[in-house]
Amino acid sequence: MPEYSRMLIEEYCMEHSQTKKTKFLWDMVQKSYDIEFEPEDCELLYLEQLILKERNPELKEALQDLDDFMCGY
């Protein structure tokens, strides 16, 4: 996963604290550093929903990078 995408997601989380989306994204980015982590299906589905709803194209691309990384692409 590109480090720039991680940084964008972390920046979003710092600017938009206290939301369900932020907590989820922060957890997923932190888990992405663990090479043995395997996301659950519900986590991947929720991430897909966030990607589809995201309006910011730069953040949307970063979320897609996270999704690709978590799925092993």
Stockholm file with secondary structure:
# STOCKHOLM 1.0

chainA/1-73         MPEYSRMLIEEYCMEHSQTKKTKFLWDMVQKSYDIEFEPEDCELLYLEQLILKERNPELKEALQDLDDFMCGY
#=GR chainA/1-73 SS CCHHHHHHHHHHHHHSCSSHHHHHHHHHHHHTTCTTCCCCHHHHHHHHHHHHHCCCHHHHHHHHHHHHHHHTC
#=GC SS_cons        CCHHHHHHHHHHHHHSCSSHHHHHHHHHHHHTTCTTCCCCHHHHHHHHHHHHHCCCHHHHHHHHHHHHHHHTC
//
